[in-house]
Amino acid sequence: MSAPHIAIVDDEPDITRLLANYLASQGLRTSQLHSGRALMALMASDAPDLVLLDLGLPGEDGFVIARQLREHWRCGLVIVTGRGDAVDKIVGLEIGADDYVTKPFDLRELLARIKAVLRRLAPAEATPPAGPPAAPRERLCFDGWTLDIAARRLTAADGREAALTSGEFDLLCVFARHPGRVLSRDFLLEHTRGREAAPFDRTVDVQVGRLRRKLEADAEVPQLIKSVRGAGYVLVPPVSAG
């Protein structure tokens, strides 16, 4: 298989060069870019598997670039920026970023986060032609929705597909595999991102809010994913195998 392609978008050549050299040493293919316009050109000609996006590009709005990526391409998106303000992080996650890393960062931690996003995006491996029969595909159904784990697809009763980011899909999988159980933020982060919640970390809250807007009849009065004060969240409807 070809090496995953990572686009590094930052206006500082020293940073793109540092990241490109390190990621290349870890077996990843990289493209160094310094503007949103260059990124859009790359997306049209050689779309990467994942984009590392700096929000502080001169004369450009990093959030607008992130929104364009989410609206037109299905790739991983990790925001890497010196803007560590909690509001910026929440907005980035609301737009659909898979992760948010602030500068300065540890290269090994950034690599681990990149690999985690790539794993979530990877399609299920094809069944080899010989050997024992493949296990049935896992499909979980609740309240008219069908969650196809292998295909990473969520469809409504009328066949309409809901567009979920990789982080939203992973979060919904955890809920669907633990219906009726109150799940803490630490539990949800551990099972989706492999880490515990940091103080004031609102990653789970933001993604739950996005899921509610996509699944609920009224996101302001949620009936599927309910909050449990001081404890976490619970998926209310029963789940059956599809």
C-alpha positions in Angstrom: 0.0 0.0 0.0 1.2 3.6 -0.7 2.3 5.7 2.2 -0.4 8.0 3.6 -0.2 11.5 2.2 0.0 14.4 4.7 -0.4 18.0 3.6 1.3 20.5 6.0 -0.1 24.0 5.7 1.8 26.7 7.6 3.2 30.1 6.6 6.5 29.4 8.4 8.8 27.3 6.1 10.9 26.2 9.1 7.9 24.5 10.6 6.7 22.8 7.4 10.3 21.7 6.8 10.6 20.3 10.3 7.3 18.4 10.1 7.9 17.2 6.6 11.4 15.7 7.5 10.1 14.1 10.7 6.9 12.6 9.1 8.9 11.4 6.1 11.3 9.6 8.5 8.2 7.8 9.9 7.1 6.5 6.4 4.6 9.2 5.5 4.5 11.2 2.2 4.2 14.9 2.7 3.5 18.1 0.9 4.6 21.5 2.2 2.2 24.4 1.6 2.1 28.0 2.8 -1.4 29.2 1.9 -5.0 28.1 1.6 -4.9 28.7 -2.1 -2.0 26.3 -2.5 -3.9 23.7 -0.4 -7.1 24.0 -2.6 -4.9 23.4 -5.7 -3.4 20.3 -4.1 -6.8 19.0 -3.1 -7.9 19.2 -6.7 -4.7 17.5 -8.1 -3.4 15.1 -5.4 -5.8 15.1 -2.4 -4.0 14.2 0.8 -5.3 11.7 3.3 -4.9 14.2 6.1 -4.3 17.9 6.4 -2.3 19.6 9.2 -3.7 23.2 9.1 -2.3 26.3 10.8 -5.1 28.8 11.6 -2.8 31.8 11.4 -2.2 32.1 7.7 -1.5 35.7 6.8 -4.5 37.3 5.0 -6.6 34.2 5.3 -9.1 32.8 7.7 -8.1 29.3 8.8 -11.6 28.5 9.9 -12.9 29.2 6.4 -10.3 26.9 4.9 -11.2 24.2 7.4 -14.9 24.6 6.5 -14.1 24.3 2.8 -12.3 21.1 3.4 -15.2 19.6 5.4 -17.7 20.6 2.8 -15.9 19.3 -0.3 -13.5 16.6 0.7 -13.4 13.6 3.1 -9.9 13.7 4.6 -8.5 13.9 8.1 -8.1 17.4 9.5 -5.8 18.2 12.4 -5.6 21.9 13.3 -2.0 22.7 14.4 -1.8 26.3 15.6 -0.4 28.7 18.2 -4.0 29.9 18.9 -4.7 28.0 22.1 -7.8 29.9 23.1 -10.6 27.6 24.2 -13.1 29.4 21.9 -10.8 28.8 18.9 -10.6 25.1 19.8 -14.4 24.8 20.2 -14.9 26.5 16.8 -12.4 24.2 15.2 -14.1 21.1 16.5 -17.5 22.5 15.6 -16.3 22.9 12.0 -15.4 19.3 12.1 -11.6 19.1 12.8 -10.6 15.6 14.0 -8.1 17.0 16.5 -6.6 20.3 17.6 -3.0 20.6 18.6 -1.4 23.8 20.0 2.1 25.0 19.5 4.7 24.2 20.8 4.0 20.5 20.4 5.9 17.3 20.8 6.6 15.6 17.4 5.9 12.2 18.8 2.6 13.2 20.3 1.6 14.9 17.0 2.6 11.7 15.1 0.4 9.6 17.5 -2.6 11.9 16.8 -2.1 11.7 13.1 -1.9 7.9 13.2 -5.1 7.8 15.3 -7.0 9.9 12.8 -5.7 7.8 9.9 -6.8 4.6 11.6 -10.3 6.0 12.1 -10.4 6.9 8.4 -9.0 3.7 7.1 -11.5 1.5 5.2 -12.1 -2.0 6.3 -9.6 -4.4 4.8 -10.9 -6.6 2.0 -11.6 -10.2 2.8 -8.8 -12.5 1.3 -10.0 -14.9 -1.4 -9.0 -18.0 0.6 -9.6 -18.9 4.2 -12.5 -19.1 6.6 -15.7 -17.3 5.9 -15.7 -13.6 6.9 -17.6 -12.7 10.0 -21.0 -10.9 9.4 -20.7 -7.1 9.0 -21.5 -5.3 12.2 -24.5 -3.1 11.8 -26.2 -1.5 14.8 -29.7 -0.1 14.5 -31.5 2.4 16.8 -34.5 4.6 16.3 -34.6 4.2 12.6 -30.8 4.8 12.1 -28.4 2.1 10.9 -24.7 2.3 11.8 -22.5 0.2 9.4 -19.3 -0.2 11.3 -17.2 -1.6 8.5 -18.4 0.9 5.9 -18.3 3.7 8.4 -21.7 4.9 7.3 -24.8 6.1 9.1 -28.1 5.9 7.2 -31.6 6.9 8.1 -34.7 4.8 7.6 -35.3 6.4 4.2 -31.8 5.5 3.0 -30.4 9.0 3.4 -26.8 9.0 4.6 -25.7 11.3 7.4 -22.4 13.0 6.8 -20.3 12.4 9.9 -16.7 13.3 10.6 -14.4 10.5 11.7 -14.6 11.8 15.3 -18.4 11.9 15.3 -18.6 8.4 13.8 -16.3 7.0 16.5 -18.2 8.7 19.2 -21.5 7.3 18.0 -20.0 3.8 17.7 -19.1 4.0 21.4 -22.7 5.1 22.3 -24.2 2.4 20.1 -22.1 -0.3 21.7 -23.1 0.8 25.2 -26.8 1.7 24.9 -28.6 2.7 28.1 -25.4 3.2 30.0 -24.2 6.6 31.3 -20.8 7.2 29.8 -18.4 9.7 31.3 -16.3 12.2 29.2 -13.2 10.4 30.2 -14.6 7.0 29.0 -15.7 8.5 25.7 -12.3 10.2 25.1 -10.4 7.1 26.1 -12.5 4.9 23.6 -12.3 7.4 20.8 -9.0 9.2 21.1 -7.0 7.1 23.6 -6.7 9.8 26.3 -8.5 11.2 29.3 -10.1 14.6 29.4 -7.9 17.5 30.3 -9.3 20.2 32.6 -12.0 22.3 30.7 -11.7 19.9 27.7 -15.0 20.3 25.7 -14.1 17.9 22.8 -16.9 15.4 23.8 -19.5 18.1 24.5 -18.9 19.7 21.1 -19.1 16.5 19.2 -22.2 15.4 21.1 -23.8 18.7 20.1 -22.9 18.1 16.4 -24.4 14.5 16.6 -27.6 15.9 18.1 -28.0 18.4 15.3 -27.6 15.5 12.8 -29.7 12.8 14.5 -32.3 14.5 16.7 -35.7 15.9 15.5 -35.0 18.8 17.9 -31.4 19.2 19.0 -32.4 21.6 21.7 -34.6 18.9 23.3 -32.6 15.8 22.7 -34.3 12.4 23.0 -31.6 10.1 21.6 -28.4 11.3 23.4 -29.3 12.7 26.7 -27.1 14.5 29.2 -26.8 13.2 32.8 -25.8 16.1 35.0 -22.4 15.6 36.5 -21.9 12.1 35.0 -21.8 12.3 31.2 -24.1 11.2 28.4 -26.4 8.2 27.6 -27.8 6.8 24.3 -31.5 6.2 25.3 -33.1 4.0 22.6 -32.4 0.3 22.5 -29.8 -0.9 19.9 -30.2 -4.1 17.9 -27.9 -5.9 15.4 -28.9 -5.1 11.8 
